[in-house]
């Protein structure tokens, strides 16, 4: 396997805070799946396990991304409100 990756390595990278972005984490998961499909026969148990992992990952990942986007919008709204309040306070001085 030219570019190996496994869940144990991903777990170590998570524990050691080695991921600097969500995209890096997602890329490693995708690499596992790519290797699974490339090096195992369609219909094999490992290939099928890769399909299950991919389906489960995509479902959970998309839910987390939606939640993160919602939290980011909420944080921006709060910051914008704080900025508006600061501007209002400053203009009264």
C-alpha positions in Angstrom: 0.0 0.0 0.0 1.6 3.2 -1.2 -0.1 5.5 1.4 -1.2 3.4 4.4 -3.6 4.7 7.0 -5.5 3.0 9.8 -7.9 3.9 12.6 -5.2 3.3 15.3 -3.0 6.0 13.6 -5.9 8.4 13.3 -6.7 7.8 17.0 -3.1 8.5 18.0 -3.1 11.7 15.9 -6.3 12.8 17.6 -4.9 12.1 21.1 -1.7 14.0 20.2 -3.6 17.0 18.7 -1.8 16.4 15.4 -4.7 17.5 13.2 -4.7 21.2 12.5 -8.0 21.1 10.6 -11.1 19.1 10.1 -10.1 18.5 6.5 -6.9 16.7 7.6 -8.9 14.3 9.7 -11.4 13.7 6.9 -8.6 13.2 4.4 -7.2 10.4 6.6 -10.6 8.7 6.9 -11.0 8.9 3.1 -7.5 7.4 2.6 -8.5 4.4 4.7 -11.6 4.0 2.5 -9.7 4.5 -0.7 -7.2 1.8 0.3 -9.9 -0.5 1.4 -11.6 -0.3 -2.0 -8.4 -0.4 -4.0 -6.8 -3.4 -2.3 -9.8 -5.6 -1.6 -12.2 -7.3 -4.0 -15.7 -6.0 -4.4 -18.0 -8.3 -2.4 -15.3 -9.3 0.1 -16.0 -8.8 3.8 -13.4 -6.1 4.1 -14.8 -4.2 1.1 -18.3 -4.4 2.6 -16.9 -3.2 6.0 -15.4 -0.2 4.2 -18.8 0.6 2.7 -20.4 0.4 6.1 -17.7 2.6 7.7 -18.1 5.1 4.8 -21.8 5.3 5.2 -21.6 5.7 9.0 -18.8 8.2 8.8 -20.6 10.3 6.2 -23.8 10.4 8.2 -22.0 11.4 11.4 -19.6 13.8 9.7 -22.4 15.6 7.9 -24.3 16.0 11.2 -21.2 17.4 12.9 -20.5 19.8 10.0 -24.1 21.1 10.1 -23.8 21.6 13.9 -20.5 23.3 13.5 -21.9 25.7 10.8 -24.8 26.5 13.1 -22.5 27.2 16.0 -20.3 29.4 13.8 -23.3 31.4 12.6 -24.4 31.8 16.2 -21.0 33.0 17.4 -20.8 35.5 14.5 -24.3 36.8 15.5 -23.2 37.2 19.1 -20.0 39.0 18.0 -21.9 41.2 15.6 -24.3 42.1 18.4 -21.3 42.9 20.7 -19.8 45.1 18.0 -23.1 46.9 17.6 -23.4 47.4 21.3 -19.9 48.7 21.5 -20.5 51.1 18.7 -23.7 52.3 20.3 -22.0 52.8 23.6 -19.0 54.7 22.0 -21.3 57.0 20.1 -23.1 58.0 23.3 -19.8 59.2 24.8 
